[in-house]
Amino acid sequence: MTSLLITADAPAPAKLGKEAAALLRAFPPRPRASSWPATAGSRNAVLDRLEQPPFRATAPSTQTARMVGARLLLRWLETFPGETWQQRWEASPASAAYDGWSDNILDWGHAQGRKPGRTPGAGMLALISADIIRPSLEWLARNCSNSLRPTIQAARDPEGFARLSAQIPARELATRPASEALKAIASIVAAYGGGVDDIVVGDVLTLARIKASQNGHTGPVIRAYTLLRGRGQFPVDAPATLHNITTRTGQLPPSGLVDRYPLRCKPVRDLLVDYLTERQASLDYTTLKVLSSHLVSLFWADLEHHHPGIDNLRLSKEVADEWKARVAVKTTRRRQPNGTTVETTAPRVSAATVKMNVRAFYLDIAEWALDEPERWGPWAAPSPITEGDCGTKKMEREQKSRSDRRTRERLPVLPLLVQAADRRLKEAKARLDAIDAAPLGSMVTVLGETFVLPQASTRIDGRPGHVWDEHGNRRNPRAEEKQAFFAWATIEILRHTGIRIEELMELSHHSIIRYKLPTTGEIVPLLQIAPSKTEKERLLLINPELADVLSALVTRVRQSDGRINSVATYDMHEKAWNPPMPVLYQWEVSGEQRPISVQVIRQALNRTLEASGLVDINEKPLHFQPHDFRRIFITDAILNGLPPHIAQVIAGHDSISTTMGYAAIYPSDAIEAHRSFIARRRNMRPAEEYRAISPEEWEEFLGHWERRKLSLGECGRSYGTDCAHEHACIRCPVLIVGPDEMPRMEEIRDNLRDRIAEAEREGWLGDVEGLSASLSATEEKIATLNARQQRKESAVFLGIPTLDQLTARMSGAEATK
C-alpha cells in the first residue's frame, strides 16, 4: 500500500537570505484558490473520478488502498464546514498538523466502527492527484513521499513533465538530484494547481523559503529552478540561479546599511541615511558599504555607547579626542578551547581612512548646507577631525613594509609551491585512476595507501563515489582530484599573469583570443582580462606554460558536444549577478553547472600549502593569499628588467606609484647598484691598478687574517706589516682585548706579580725590569677594560643644563645689563 506519510526529525533550520526576501516581494507566488470544478463535486462524483484514468492506479491492490483511504477521508472532511473539499480540508486540523496529521482521522474512523490498520495516506495521494485537495507547500514539504512525483506526473501534466525531462541529459535523469528536482516541481503543481508551464518564480521561491526554514536542504529546489528557467518560462529579470539563496543578501539600500547597527538617536539615523543616499550615485556598492560601516558603526554608534544621550554632531574637544584614541585601536575577542574569551588589542590599520571619512562627512554637510539650508543647515557643525589627523604616510609606510616582507618571504619558495601543486595533482589523478580501474567491493593500494571500495555504486557510470582508507576515513577521490586540479591551475595562472582573483574567476572561453601580427603574419595568443577594479580592459601575452594550463582548463570544462556551458557568476563585493558566460572556473554539482567560488579556491590553495610543508620565519605553516601572487609577479618582472611603466599596463594600475608599491626592494638591488657604480669608477682608472691577484697573494692575504687570532684577543696590525714587538703581545699597543679576556688578563697580572717577587728575592734585577714593564702594560689594559665597562653602565651627560645652571646664567645676564 502506498503511504504519503513520512515523518523525520528535521535538522536545524537555515535562515533565508535578505536577497530572497526581496525577490519574493518582486516575484510573488500565485494565490491559492479555495474553489475550482474538481473540488466542488459531490462525494460520489469524486469517487467516480478516482476510478477513471489517469487517476486510477495500475495495480489493483494500490487502487483498492487508495479508494478505501479516500472514502475515509471524504467522510471525515464532511464533518467540517465548507462548500468545497478544499475549504473543508483547510478547516480541518490535519491541514496544519505536519506530524501525525492522520491520527485524528484514524481516531474518528475507530469511533465510527471502522476496522483499524488502514491509514488515509493512500487516499490523500489519490485526492491530491485528482486535484480534489491542494495542500499547502509546507504540508507537502513535510509529508510527501516518493510516490508523489510519478503520480502527479501521470495524472496532472504528463506532457509538461515529459518536455521537462527531455531537457535533462540522459546520464543525469536517473540520478537522485534530478529525481528530487522533479519531485519539488510536482509539489508546486500539487499545491497551486495547473501544470509545469504555469509555475512562476514566486512559487519556487516560496518552496525554497520553506525548505530553508525546515531543514536547510534547498538543493532540489535550486535544481528545479534551473530546469524551469532553462525552458524560458520565467521573466528576463528573474534571478539567474537560486544558488546560495539562504546566504545571499543582495545590495542593501542606504537605510538597510544603517539599520545593521542599532542607533538610539533617530534624527541622526535619518541624517546618515540621507547622507549615504546622496553619496550612493557616485560610489560603488563596496565603497558605500565600507563608508556606512565607518560612519555608523565606528563613529556614531561608538559615540552613543560611550556618551549616552548624545544627539548632536557638535562634539567637544574632550569627546573628539577620546573617540580618536578609541578608533586608533582595534580590540579582537577570541574564544579559547577552554571556553574563556581573550581580548587582544592592536593598532587599527584603517584608522586614518575612518577619520578621513568622518571629516568628509562633516565638510560635505557644511557645503550642502549652503545650497539646501533647510535640509542640511541644522546639522552643520565644525569638524572634530583636522587635516593633520588624516595623515596616511605612516600607514602607507607600514603597509608597504608588510607587503614587502610577505613578498620577500614567498618569492623564493614559489618554485617549491609549484612543484607541490604539480605533485599533488599527479598523485590525485593516479589515485582516482587506480580506484576507477578496480572492481567494486575490492581493495586497492596506490601510492602507499590502501582503499576499500563500496559493494555498489549510485553513479550512472558504475564507479565508486566514496571509498574508505586504511584508517576508516570516508574519502571522495573525485573531489580530491578536482580540488588538486583547480589549485594547480590557479597557482599557474596567477603566477604567470598577476591578475586579481576576481579577474581569475571571470575568465571565460572568450577570454582566449588570437592576434595576427601585421608584419610577419604570426598568430599570437592573448588573454583578455575583463574590466574589474579599475574598469579597464587589458590584454596579456600567453606564454607556452600558460597556454598548457589554459588548454587543460578548457578541456576539463568542455562538454561532450564541444561547448562550454554558460553559467551566471555572483559578484561577492557588489552583491550582484553577472550575465551568464562560459567561464572556465566551473564544475558540476548535483547535476548543475555552477561557478567555483573564491572560498573553494582558497581552501584548495591551503590544502596545497599543507602538502608542500612550507613554513615561515617563525616555523609556522606558510600561508598564501591569491593577491600574494600578484605582488610576486610584479616584483619578479621589475627585478628581471621589465620597465615599471610596462608593468603598470600589465597589472592594470591607474598610477605607476601603485605598481612600485607592489614591487619589493631587495638588499641585493642596492648591492648590484653599488657594484655598477664601482665598475664605472674603475673604467676611469688605469687598467694596471686593477690587475688580477695571484694565488700566492690571495693565500698571503687570507693567512694574515687567520694569524690575527691570539690567546689574549686579536692582533690589530695592518696587512703587510710584521710584528714590531717580537710577539711580546702583552706589551703591544695594537693588541685588541675584549671583556671576555678579563679573567685571563687578571690571571696574567697575578702571575707577573708572583714572578717579580721571586726575581727580587733571587736578585734577578734584569728580570725584575722586564717583568715590571709587562706588568704595567697588563694593568693598563685591565684599567682600559674597566673604564670601558663603567662607561657602558653609567649615565651619559648630553650637555643639557640643569635648572640651577639656567637660573645662574639668567642672573648673570641680568647683572651685566
Secondary structure, DSSP 8 states (H G I E B T S, - for coil): -----------------HHHHHHHHHS------S--TGGGS-HHHHHHHHTSTTTS-SSHHHHHHHHHHHHHHHHHHTTS--SSHHHHHHHSGGGT--SSTTHHHHHHHHHTT--TT--THHHHHHHHHTTS----HHHHHHH--TTHHHHHHHHT-HHHHHHHHHTS-HHHHTSHHHHHHHHHHHHHHHHH-S-GGG--HHHHHHHHHHHHHHTS--HHHHHHHHHHHHTT-S-TTS-S--TTTTT------HHHHHTTS--S-HHHHHHHHHHHHHHHTTS-HHHHHHHHIIIIIIIIIHHHHHSTT---S---HHHHHHHHHHHTEEEEEEE-TTS-EEEEEEE-TTHHHHHHHHHHHHHHHHHHHHH-HHHHGGG----SS-GGGG--HHHHHHHHHHHHHHHHHHTTTHHHHHHHHHHHHHHHHHHHHHHHHS-TT-EEEETTEEEE--SS--STT---S-EEETTS-EE-HHHHHHHHHHHHHHHHHHHHH---HHHHHT-BGGGEEEEE-TTT--EEEEEEE---SS---EEEE--HHHHHHHHHHHHHH--TTS----B--EETTTTEE---B-BSSEEEETTEEEE--HHHHHHHHHHHHHHHT-B-TTSSB----HHHHHHHHHHHHHHTT--HHHHHHHHT-S-HHHHHHHS---HHHHHHHHHHHHHHHHHTS-GGGG----HHHHHHHHHHHHTTEETTEEE---TT---TTTT-GGG-TTEE--GGGHHHHHHHHHHHHHHHHHHHHHT-HHHHHHHHHHHHHHHHHHHHHHHHHHHHHS----S---HHHHHHHHHHHHHH-
